[in-house]
Amino acid sequence: MKVRSFSFFIFSFSLLFFVLPAFAQIQEPVKCKVSWAETGDHTAEIRFALTIDRGWHVYSTDITDGPVAAEVTFETLEGAEAGKLTFIDGKEQNHYDPMFGMDVRFFEEQVTFVQPITLTADDYQVTGYFQYGACNESNCLPPTSEEFSYKGGAAGANKAADSADANALAAFSSLWEPVVFPQDSDSSSLTSNPKTSSLWGIFLAGVLGGLLALVTPCVWPIIPMTVSFFLKRSKDKRRGRRDAYLYGASIVVIYVLLGLLITLIFGASALNALSTAAIPNIFFFLLLLVFGFSFLGAFELTLPSSWSTSVDGKAEKAGGLLGIFLMAFTLTLVSFSCTGPIIGFLLVEVGTTGNILGPTIGMLGFALALALPFTLFAIFPAWLKSVPRSGGWMNTVKVVLAFVEIAFSLKFLSVADLAYGWGILSRPTFLCLWIVLALLLGCYLLGWIRFKHDDKVEHVSVVRFSLAVISLAFALYMVPGLWGAPCKAISAFAPPMTTQDFNLYDKTVHAQYMDYDQGMAYARQVGKPAMLDFSGYGCVNCRKMEQSVLSDDRVRDIIDHDYVLITLIVDDKTPLAAPIRVEENGKTVTLRTIGDKWSYLQRSKFGANAQPFYVLLDADGRPLAPPRSYDEDVDVFLTWLKNGLK
């Protein structure tokens, strides 16, 4: 009966696995009504009346280092002065929030925020946006903005800015009009499905992470002890094996639940925003840096011992299926200091793909690899005798992983650096750091340098020597990249060639224009078709395409001689000369940065928002072939370019 109950639990969980993502679409639990009201002589106020769905809450004003506070940002404030944002018609609550680890103030059901305005002139103009954050018990939504625009004339009348004046879509030429791509039997099959392939990649990355976690000092010694415990505690070997199977299944359930929780908390839109936003990428950089130094022995990341002791005690008392599940949960807590950095790195890398199923799929792969030995050794207990014992080799694994974590942390710093134009990490600087890390790793594997808890290396094993050779060879491989060599093996992680300080390598294709309208005007002038390259600083696959496809001699020759290449960076944070207001899906959207503008072009004209994205256009902005996405098959890309010329 217990087995049936557990099977029912697994079935119910599997159902949630497929159903929950279907409901993780765009949510709108808060309705906001914006209004302007005169309150006296030369005074007025802007009211933001929020109606909040049951179970949700909106955070109050003046909250720092925590959730998104309610605040007003003014873009234009002429002939007027703004006071302090306050609230009415709402009961402010103050509670400790474990998710943020601090006391937070928030509102439920309804609240009206009031922005007082003092009019200092008869002619005034007030524009900006009101931003707030909404959460429930399980997840939070990305910051939500409500825009406003009011103006008044000499007569004292005020009104909302005329939508025709605010909507600058007319400023865009006919080249921005939506298009329908041609259906060509020769090239319609050329577009790949990166979403499906990325899910498989995420799953395999999770499996690799789980295999690495197995050989860490926190997990490997537990495997034989746990399996022996299950086999010895019951005279019936079949029951002992069944318990070991359920133990492995419980590990899978726990980690997949973690992946689902990440998905529910952040949602699809927030995961997409992670790829280029400065704060998340800097956080990921620091997170991986901390994990890396913890693996080197600088400090140890551990959960409070009382947690594992409490859970372990409950497991002994519970018995049965619940006891097995609690034992698996104890393993999760005890092994955190080793698995935490690996899981953190996996979730960071998966989160930046923007795939809503990514965290769940990644954790599924991780858990399956982690749980597999418990099941296999339960089926074949004789194998336990041949399992290598714990030893210094485990610390070697930790140090190697530490260097990997630190190296990949630089990628996230680079993304934020590129998106905001800080100029911290150029391509040569990035490569220098990776070269030094690879050299240090090679020296460590040869026993020339040691870290805390390292045993003295008397004789270098064949495995350590082989890994040292690989690490040192990798360092030498990157050296030519300092002078502009493509280094295709790391093109997905290093900054683009545009950040190269000096380049002796002349085979890289370069964009002729970084502006759509200017590039199309030049294409019409010279009588050539245009190739649009929608790219991003934080786009890993864009770097791969640049180094493996666009730099191919045959592809580069066609682009340079027969096309006008226009590269549009959708995550460029450079502010526009003036914000542009457009209507999109029945809602007014403000484009504030160059990246916003090109992202809107891709969405409105071509109905896509993923990068890389390649389009061939004639001089009038009409497509010459179906679009292309990520696919490193050079011959297929070459055929696509030739079909466009036909």
N, C-alpha and C positions, 0 to 999 in steps of 0.2 A: 504493500500500500504506500510505503514511503517512497519507493522508487517511482511509482506512478505520480505521486505528488510532485516529486522533483522533476519528472518529465513534463508535467503540466506547467511547472515554473519555467522550465527552459523554453517551452512552446510559447508561453505568454511573453517572456522576455524577447524571444525572436520576433514575435508579432510587433512588440514595441520598437524593435530595431528598424523595422521597415515602415511602421506607421508614423512614428514621431517625426522623422525628417519631412514627411509630407505636410505636417502641420507647421513646420519651422519656416514658414514663408514670411512675407512682410507683415508685421503686426502693427496695428494702430490703436493701442489701448487708451490713448489720450486725445481728446478733441479740444482744439484751441480756437477761440474766437477773439480777434483783435479789433479794438475800437478806439476812436479818438473822441475825447469829450472836453469841452471848455468848462473850467471850474471857477472862473472869475476873471477879473480884469488882468489881461496879459498873462494868464496862467491856463494851463491845460494839462491833460494827463492821457497817457496811452494805457489801455487796460488789456490784459491778456487773461481771459476767462478760460480756465481749464476744467474740463469734465473728465474724470478719471474712472476707468473701468474697475469693477470690484477685483480685489486681489493685487492691484497695482498701486504704486505711489510715485509722486514727483518730489524731487528734492528741493529744499528751500534755498535761500540766497546765502552768499558769503560762506561757502564751504570750500576749504582748500585741502589739497592732498588726499582727495577721496573721490566720491561720486561727482557727476556733472551737476554743478549748481545752476540754479536759475539766474540768468544774467542778461542784460541788454547791451548790445554792441552798436554804437552809432557810426555809420559810415559818412553821413553828412549831418552837420548840426550848425546851420547858418541862421542867424537871427534868433537864436534860442539857446537856453542853458538847461542841462539835465540835472535833476536831483537824484536822491537815493532810491533805488528800487525797493518797494515795500509790498505787502500783501494784505488782502481783506477776504472776507467770505470763506475762510478756511481755518481749520484748527491745526496748528503746527505741532507735530509730535517729535519727540526726541528719544531715540533708542540706540542701543549698541548694535552695530551691524557686524557680524563675524566675517562677512565677505570682504569688508573694507578694513576690519580691525579697528574701528573707531566709532564714537557716537556720531550719529547723523540726524539731521532734522529733515522732515518730509511731510507731505500732505497726502491725504486719501480722499476719494470721492470727488471733491471739488476745491478749487482755490482760484482767486483772482489776484494776479500780480499787477501792481500799479506803478507806472513810471511817470513821476511828475515832471512837467516841462514849464519853464519860465520863458515867455516870449519877450525878447528884448528889442524886436523890430516888427514893423507891420508886414514886411516881406520876410518870410522865413521858409526854411525847408529842413525837414527832419526825416532822415532815412536810416535804416539799419535793420537789425534782426534780433529777435528774442530767442534764446537757446535754453533748453531744459533737458534734464535726464529723467528717465522713467525706468523703474525696476519692479519686479515682483519677487517672490521668494526663491525662484529658480534661475531667472536670467534678467539681463538688462538690455535695453535697446541703445543703439548709437545715439549720440546727442541729436536732438531734434530742433530745427530752426524754423521760426515763423517770421517772415519779413514784413516790414511796414514802410510806408512812404507817405508823408503828409507835407502840404505846402500851403501857404497863405499869401494873399495879395494885399495891396494897399488898402482895399476896402475892409480888410479884416476877415474876409471869408476864408475858411479853410476847408480843404477837401483832400481825399486820398488822391495821390498822384495818378493822373490819367494813365490807364493801362497801355494806351497806344504810345504814350511818351516813355513809359517804363520798359515797354517791350522793345528791345533792340534787335529783334530777329530780322527786321526789314533791312538792317545794316549789312546783313549777309547777302552775298550775291546769289545768283541762280545756281552757282556751283555747289551750294549747300543743300539743294533740294533732294529729298529722298529718292533712291533709285531701286530698280528691280534688276537683280543680276541675271545675266543670260544663262540658259541651260544648255550646256555643251556636253555632248556625250563623251568627248575625249578628255575633258578636264573636270567634269562635275564630280568625278570620283577622287579628285586630287585633294579635296579638303579632308583633313584628318579629324578625328574625334579626340582632342586632347583630354577631355574630361574623363573618358573611360580609361585611357592609358594612364592618366595621372592617378586614378584610384588604384590601379594595379601597382604603380610605383610606390604609392603611399603604403599599401599593404606589405609589399616586399621590404620597404624601409622599416616598417614595424617589426617584421620577422627578424631582420638583421639586428635591430635594437634588442629584441628579446634574446637572441643568441649571444650577443655581447654581455647582456645582463647575467646570463647563466654562469659565465666564467669569472664573475666577480667574487670577492671574498665573502660577500653577504649572502650569496645564493648557493654557490656550488657546494659548500660543506653541508647545507641543509638537505640536499637532495637524497643522499643515501640514508640519513637519519630518519627523514620523513617516510620514505618508502618502507624501510625496515620496521618502523613503528606500526604502519598500517598492516603489514604482513604478519607481525608477531602478536598484535593485540587480539587477533581472532584465530581460533583453531581452524576455521574454515578459510582456506586460501582464497576461494572464490569471493567471499565477502570482503577479505582484506584488499583484494585487487579492485573490487567495486568501490570501496572507500577511497582508494588511491585515484580511481577514475573521477569520482565526484569531487575530490580535492582539486584535481587539475581543471575540471569544469568550473569549479568555484573561482579559481584564479582568472579564467577567461571572463566570467560574469563580472567580477570586480573591476577589471581593467576596461572592459567594454562600457560598463556603466560610467566610468570616469570619462571615456571619450564622448558618450552621450551628454554628460553633464557639461563638458566644455562646449559642445554644439549648442545646447539649450541656453547657456549663459550668454554666449557671444552672438549666435545667429549668423546668417549668411552675409548680411551687409557688413557687419563688424569684422568678420574674417577677411572680407575683401579689403577693407580699409587698413588692415594690419600691414599690407604689403608695402606701403609707402609712407604712412604716417610717422612722424619723427619720434613721438613719445613711445609708441609700442616697439619700434625698432631699437631705440636706445635701451629700453627695458630689456629686450631680448639680448642685446649685446652685453649688458651688465649681468644678466642672469647666467648666460653661458660662461662668462668670465669667472663668476663666483663658483659655478660648478667645476670649472676646469681647475681652479686653484685648490678647491676642496679635494679633488682627486690627487693633486700633487702633495697633499698632506699639510697644507698651510693651516687648515682647520677642518673640522668634521661636521657635516650636516646630518643631524639626527633629530628624529621626532622625540618628544618626551617619553622616557622609558615607562612611565606610568600608563601610557596608552596601550602599549603592547602587553604589559603585565595584566592590565584589566581585561583586555580582549581574550588573552590566553586563559585567564581564570574562568571567564564565562564559557569558553569553548570546552573546558574540562567538565564543567557542571552540566552544560546543555546536552552533550552527546548527540547521537544520530546525525541527521543531515545538517541541522543548525550548527552543531559542534564542528563538523567538517568545514562548513562555510566560514565559521569564526577562526578556525585554524588557518585557512587560506588568507583571511584578512590579517591575521597575526604575521604571516610571512610578508605581506605587503608592507606592514609597518616596520618590521625588523630590518628588511632589506632596503629601506628608503635611501639610506646614505649612499648606496651603490646604484640603485635603479633610478633614483630621483633625477640625477643629471642626465641619464640616457632618455628617460621619459620627457624631461623638460626640453631637451634638444629636439626630440621627435615632434612634440606638440608645437614647438616654435616653428620648425620647418614646415610642418603640415598646415599650421594656422595661416602662414603667409601665402599658401596656394589659393586661399579664398574658397576652397571647396567645402561645402557645408558638411559633407559626409567624411571629410578627411580625418578629424580627430577620432571618430568612431572606428573607421577602417584601420587607422594606424594602431590604435590600441588593441584591436582584434588580432592583427598580425603579431604584435608584441606579446600578447597574452598566450596565443597559441604556441609560440616558440618557447616561452617560459614554462608553460604547463606540460609540454611534450615529454620531457625526461621523466616526470613523475608517473606518467602513464606507461611509457616504454619499460622502465625499470620494474614497474609492478607486474607487467606481462612477462618480462624476462629477468627475474631477480638475480640470475647467475651473472648478468652483466655488471652488477654492482662491484664484483671482485676486480674487474678490469678498469674501473673508473680511476683516473689519476687522483692522488691525494692532494689536499690543499697544500699550498706552499708559496714560495716567493714568486712563482710565475704569475700568481693572481695580482700581486702588486704591480708587476710589469704591465699587465693588461690595464690596470687603473691609470698608470702614468701615460700610456699610449693614448688612452681615451681622453686624458686631460689635455694633451697637445692638440688633439682633434677638436675638442670643444673650444679651446682658445682660438684656434685658427678660424673656425666657422663663426665665432662671435664677431670677427672683423667684418664679415659679410653684411651683418645687420647694421653695424655702424656705417658702412659704406653706402647702404641704401638710403639712410637718413641724410647722410652727407651729400649725396647726389641730388636727392629730391629738393633740398633746401639750399643747395649751392654754397655750402660752408667751405669747401676746399680743403678738408682735413686729410682725406685719403685719396690721393691720385693713384693711378694704376701702378706706377713704379714704387710708391710708398707701400701700397698693399702687398706687392710682390716681395719687396724687401723683408717685410714682417713674416710672410709665409716662408721665405727662404731661410731666415734665421730659425724659425720654429722647426722646420724640417731638419736643419743641421743639428740643433740641440737634441731633437728626438733621436737622430742617428748616433750622436755621441753617448746619449743615455743607454741605448740598446747595446752599445759596445762596452759599456761599463766605465766610461771615462768621467761621467758625472753621476751623482746619486742624489736622491731626495729622502725626505723623512720616511722612516720605516723600511728603507731599502736594506736588503742584505748585501754584504760585500760580494761582488761578482768575481769569483776566482777564474772561472772558465766560461766564456761566452758560448751558449748553446747554438746549435745550427739554426734554430728558429729565430733567436735574437739576432744572430749575424745576418740572416736573410732579410729580416725586417729592417735592420740597419742599412743594408745595401739599398733596399727599396727607398728608404727615407732620404738617404744621401743622394741617390740618383734623381729623386724627385726634386730636391733642392737645385741640383745642377740643371735639370730640365727647365726650371723657371728662370734661370739667370738670363737667357737671351730675351725674355719678355721685358727686361728692364730697358732694352733698346727697341722695343716695338714688335718682337716676334709674337705671333698670335697665341701660343700656348693653349691649344684647343682643349686640353684636358681640364683646364680650370676656367675656361671662358664663361661658364655659368655663374661663377662666384666672384671673379675679379671685376673691378670697375671697367667700363667700356673704353675703347681705344681713344675716344674723344678726350679722356683725362690723361693721356700719355704726354709726359713732359717733352720728350724728344723721341722721334720714330725713324729708325733706319729701315723699317720694313714698309715697302711701298705697294703692297698687294691688298690693302684693305679698301673696301668700297666706302666712299664717303657721300653723305647726303649733300645734294646741291642746294637744298633749301630746308629750313626748319619751320617754315611758315606755309600753310596751305594755299592761301590766296596768292602770295608772291610766287610760289612755285608753279601754280597753275597758269599764272600770267606769263611766266617765262616759257612754259611748255607750249602755249599757244603761239608765242612769238617765234620760237625756233621750229615749230611744226612737229613736235615729238609727243608721244603719249607720256603720261605720268605714272609713276609707281609710288603709291602711298605706303609708308611703313609706320604703322601705329605701334609704338614701342613704349618702354618705360624704364626708368632707372632701376626699379626694383624687380624687373622682369627677368627671371633666370633663363627662360627659354628664348628670350630675345637675344641674350648674349650667345647662346648656343647657335642660333641661326646665323648670327653675324659672323661667327668664326668658322662654322662648318659648311655653310651654304653660300652666303653672300660674298664670302672671300674666295670662293672657288674661281679659278681663272676664267672658265667658260661663262659662269653666271655674271661675274664682275664685268667682263667685256660687253655682254649684251646690255647690262644696266648702264654702263658708262657711255656707250655709243648710241643706244636706241631709245633710252628712257630718260626722263628727268626724275631723279630719286628725291622724294620729299619725306623726311622723317619727322614724325609728330610724337612728341613725348607727352604722354597723358598724365604723368605724375610730376610734371614740372611745377614747382610751387612759386615761380616768379609771378608777382601780382600783375594783372592787366593795368593798362593806363587808366581805365575806368571800368567798374563792374558792368557786366552785360546781363540784362534780365530777359529771359526767354520763356516761352510757354512749352511745357513738355508734359504730355499725358494729362492735360487739364490742370496743371499746376505750374505756378510761376517759379522758375529756378534762376538763381543768380550765379553767373560765372565770374569768379573772382581771380582766378589764376590762369596762366597759359595752359596748364594741364587740364583745367576745367573746360576750356574752350575746345581743345582737341578731343577730349573725351566726349563732349556733347556732339561734336561733328561725327564721331564714329557711331554713336548711338542713334542720332537722328537721321543721318544720311544712309548708313549701312546696316542699322539694326543689330549691332554687335557691341560688346564691351570687354572682350578678352584680348590679351596681347600675347604673342605677336599676331598682327593681322595685316595682311598685304592685299592691296587692291590695285588693279590696272585701270586707268581712266584715259579717255580721249580728252582733247583740249576743252570740250564742253562739259566735262565732269560725268560722262556716261561710262559705265563699266564695260570693259572689253572682254572680260572672262569672269567666271566665279571667283570669289575671294580665296585666299590661302591663309592657313594658320600654321601652327608648329608641325613641321615634318622635315627631318634632316636628310631626306632622300634628294640628293643634288640633281639627279637625272629627271625626277618628277618636277622639281622646281624649274629646271631648264625648259622642259616641255611646256609648262604653264606660261613662261615668258614668251616663248615662240608662238604659242597659240594667241596670246594677246596682240602680237605684231601682225598676225594674219587678219 
